[in-house]
Amino acid sequence: MANAPVQRMSQLMAKTLRDDPADAEVLSHKLLVRAGYVRRTAAGIWSWLPLGKKVLANVERIVREEMDAIGAQEVSLPALLPREPYEATGRWDEYGQELFRLKDRKGGDYLLGPTHEEIFTLLVKDQCTSYKDLPVILYQIQTKFRDEARPRAGILRGREFLMKDSYSFDLEDEGLATSYALHRQAYQRVFERLGLDYRICAATAGAMGGSRSEEFLAPAEAGEDTFADCPNCDFAANTEAITYELKPVDGSAVPALEEIPTPDTPTIETLAASLGVPASATLKNLLVKVDGEIVAVGVPGDREVDMGKVEAHFAPAAVEMVTEADFAERTDLVRGYVGPQGLGEKVTYIADPRVAPGTSWITGANKEHTHAKNVVAGRDFEVDAYVDVVVVQDGDPCPACGTGLRLDRAIEIGHIFQLGRKYTDALKLDVLGQNGKPVRVTMGSYGIGVSRAVAALAEQTADEHGLVWPAEVAPADVHVVAAGKALQTELALDVAGKLAAAGVRVLVDDRAGVSPGVKFTDAELIGVPQILVAGRRSAEGVLELKDRRTGEREELTVEDAIARLTA
């Protein structure tokens, strides 16, 4: 085993902090700053200090090893990219304000890459001309840029972040399925080696497009994704991807629509209380504007509209809420009393599948202080499109088996897509087939958030004392602490040198003028898996070895400690 250099804290660019940063909201943000792993440069922009860079590099190494193992080839593409390819695929506009756009001195339009589907497609178009050149998988580990409106949570939601993005190119859909499966398995190996608890969940494709999409989510309170899993079967999905089958009912026995006076009941709560009915018997109609045109969204009154699902349905069109000014211009729309019947062709009406044909509702009558009952979908109003638009709740039936779902928060650490031919069609990527005719290539896209994985690990593994890194990603294998004066420091440095000579990665706290208590606190904060203390029994050649995760301690001779740590 090659010698490993000893990292001496007396020389290390890393100052630990006793207090949490004032702007820190989540655990990983607090601890990564306090332990000297990262420092804020600007909103959503972070500098990685030596300890943090080592952890980041270890994650990169694991990702790289598993990508290489499936035959992927690493390349490095520019982060500064021309406008034209993104305009050809429509993403120059679809990305909206999240895209960093800039001009060069000649007035040419460029962007900072948020992801590289277009550029990889053009690279393969340039390099691969025959069916003999495929299949191929290419990847890179590179900084990406997205102008987040509200960067937060430290490195979890930044405006630049490190990502592994890979792309598969195949002749046929069967080949794409194989490449997708290879990545899926590789990602499982990556996250298992990293020591992450994760779930594989069905997901929406969003602006990426494609026929199949799955997310790898790490459960954590700090997560911005909500996912559902079933305690009875293997169903798991991001709540934005959960869909339910439309089940019409027989509404033939429902009496005719009847308008009823309901003074001062502009909300579902006031309406339900006034009539003595559950909110689930009412129909809520939310008005939005889609590229300036008004659309009504119908859901049961006891459910909330998931605006993310609405936006995904209409993407890339812009979706915004209606305003007082919009109501003033449209006298046919009565605020608080909107119903789907009588809206006419001027308003598109979409509804959740729970508003199925034959279901009966109490809803607005499109008149002040008036509602209507016995309003039947398919009889009294038509739905232009059924879309799953409600916020999924704990206990909602599993789409696969009907058991009540459990909801949890999670951090997205990976995402895989079967893109198909969206990008190869837009950029006309063909190769010559076996029969001498052009074949349009099919494509997959696969991402791992390398820097996000560091934050996810911090969130999942930290305890009340600080970070607790899994061995394979920790910045060192052993943290040697000289808990005293010259004798302890001399022994600590001697042991550190012997461990390093045996290939063990060592961080040694040899700082002068720092109390043992501060050193012990810093060792727990920094989170190296093993802490070796040269303390009160140093003169006897006895050290204390502490397991950072379990807290177990034992006293060992120098020889036994070195043998244990180099085994």
HELIX and SHEET records of a PDB file:
HELIX    1   1 LEU A   27  ARG A   34  1                                   8    
HELIX    2   2 PRO A   50  ALA A   69  1                                  20    
HELIX    3   3 ARG A   83  THR A   89  1                                   7    
HELIX    4   4 ARG A   91  GLU A   94  1                                   4    
HELIX    5   5 GLY A   96  GLU A   98  5                                   3    
HELIX    6   6 GLU A  117  GLN A  127  1                                  11    
HELIX    7   7 TYR A  131  ASP A  133  5                                   3    
HELIX    8   8 GLY A  154  LEU A  156  5                                   3    
HELIX    9   9 ASP A  173  LEU A  194  1                                  22    
HELIX   10  10 GLY A  206  MET A  208  5                                   3    
HELIX   11  11 THR A  239  ALA A  241  5                                   3    
HELIX   12  12 ILE A  268  LEU A  275  1                                   8    
HELIX   13  13 ALA A  279  ALA A  281  5                                   3    
HELIX   14  14 MET A  307  PHE A  314  1                                   8    
HELIX   15  15 GLU A  324  GLU A  329  1                                   6    
HELIX   16  16 GLY A  344  LYS A  346  5                                   3    
HELIX   17  17 LYS A  422  ALA A  426  1                                   5    
HELIX   18  18 VAL A  450  THR A  461  1                                  12    
HELIX   19  19 ALA A  486  ALA A  501  1                                  16    
HELIX   20  20 PRO A  516  ILE A  526  1                                  11    
HELIX   21  21 SER A  538  GLU A  540  5                                   3    
HELIX   22  22 VAL A  558  THR A  566  1                                   9    
SHEET    1   A 6 VAL A   6  ARG A   8  0                                        
SHEET    2   A 6 VAL A 506  ASP A 509  1                                        
SHEET    3   A 6 VAL A 478  ALA A 482  1                                        
SHEET    4   A 6 GLN A 530  ALA A 534  1                                        
SHEET    5   A 6 VAL A 542  ASP A 547 -1                                        
SHEET    6   A 6 ARG A 553  THR A 557 -1                                        
SHEET    1   B 2 VAL A  38  ALA A  42  0                                        
SHEET    2   B 2 ILE A  45  TRP A  48 -1                                        
SHEET    1   C 7 GLN A  73  GLU A  74  0                                        
SHEET    2   C 7 VAL A 136  PHE A 145  1                                        
SHEET    3   C 7 GLU A 160  ASP A 170 -1                                        
SHEET    4   C 7 THR A 442  GLY A 449 -1                                        
SHEET    5   C 7 ARG A 406  GLY A 420 -1                                        
SHEET    6   C 7 ARG A 212  PRO A 219 -1                                        
SHEET    7   C 7 ARG A 199  ALA A 202 -1                                        
SHEET    1   D 7 GLN A  73  GLU A  74  0                                        
SHEET    2   D 7 VAL A 136  PHE A 145  1                                        
SHEET    3   D 7 GLU A 160  ASP A 170 -1                                        
SHEET    4   D 7 THR A 442  GLY A 449 -1                                        
SHEET    5   D 7 ARG A 406  GLY A 420 -1                                        
SHEET    6   D 7 ASP A 225  ASP A 229 -1                                        
SHEET    7   D 7 ALA A 236  ASN A 238 -1                                        
SHEET    1   E 3 LEU A  80  PRO A  82  0                                        
SHEET    2   E 3 ASP A 109  LEU A 112 -1                                        
SHEET    3   E 3 PHE A 100  LYS A 103 -1                                        
SHEET    1   F 3 GLU A 258  PRO A 261  0                                        
SHEET    2   F 3 THR A 370  VAL A 376 -1                                        
SHEET    3   F 3 SER A 360  LYS A 367 -1                                        
SHEET    1   G 5 VAL A 319  MET A 321  0                                        
SHEET    2   G 5 LEU A 283  VAL A 290 -1                                        
SHEET    3   G 5 GLU A 293  PRO A 300 -1                                        
SHEET    4   G 5 THR A 348  ALA A 351  1                                        
SHEET    5   G 5 ALA A 385  TYR A 386  1                                        
SHEET    1   H 2 ASP A 430  LEU A 432  0                                        
SHEET    2   H 2 PRO A 438  ARG A 440 -1                                        
END                                                                             
